[in-house]
Amino acid sequence: MKHIISPTDLTVSELNELLELSEEIIQNPKMFSDVCRGRKLATLFYEPSTRTRLSFEAAMINLGGSVLGFSSADSSSAAKGESVADTIRVISSYADICAIRHPKEGAPYVASTYSSIPVINAGDGGHNHPTQTFTDLLTIKNLKGRLHSLTIGFCGDLKFGRTVHSLINALARYENINYVLISPEELRVPTYIREEVLDANQIPYEEVRSLEDAMPKLDILYMTRVQRERFFNEEDYIRLKDIYILDMKKMAHAKNDMLVLHPLPRVNEIATEVDDDPRAVYFKQAEFGVYVRMALIMKLLEVV
């Protein structure tokens, strides 16, 4: 039995197989419409989510399976003080596979150590978000045709952004990847990412503050919102929340084939005028999230 807690829980070979299966689903989704009939997915979401929770549920339904779970800690026995360990032991007798989102880093790992069914980390604090990373990789591979020889700019909240941390980790295993890390001093990538991932693997990167100056060199721009829920100080959030806003004036500096990704939700860090630019692929990215989660569920349940 395999759990997915970090994007690197899959080898590069396994990851490539997952992405290939995802692209098969894109081409012919009806082929897979009955492979999980009789199977149940439990979604244990201790913090708010739209895309991740609903895309997991859509994925299982698309595979012919069914879904049970809760969408907030307040609607579960966590409100009574039940531990994650006890919850997963109970859920293991109700479902065949589980997706868990939790505000505390490491909670999905704890769940996996007590679970008798596969556990998928659907986001834990500011730490990891592996299925978003798989979604991002599928988007890049499908639309760019490769996962190597790319210059990728990450912009916004690089300190608390678990999607950023996960994608940096995952792409570090591919050849000729260059990173441009665009943020204010207060929201820089954590030291452990720089030292344990970038420096340790001798991956070229630069840390800059100006989005405009970085735009011309990028193949991918990964925008993120400044996350109010990660701040302890409201004044700091207000001061930093609008520091980067991508608009058509900035897009004019970008390559004609640059892609703009965003894990969503956005607040106002991407102006709505950018939505009509063919380089803006964040809604297509959200669609791809269903396909990659379908592929992951099938792999973990060993139905393919």
Beta strands, then each sheet from edge to edge (+ up, - down):
strand 1: 40-45
strand 2: 66-70
strand 3: 97-102
strand 4: 119-124
strand 5: 150-155
strand 6: 177-182
strand 7: 205-208
strand 8: 220-223
strand 9: 259-261
sheet 1: 2+ 1+ 3+ 4+
sheet 2: 7+ 6+ 5+ 8+ 9+
end
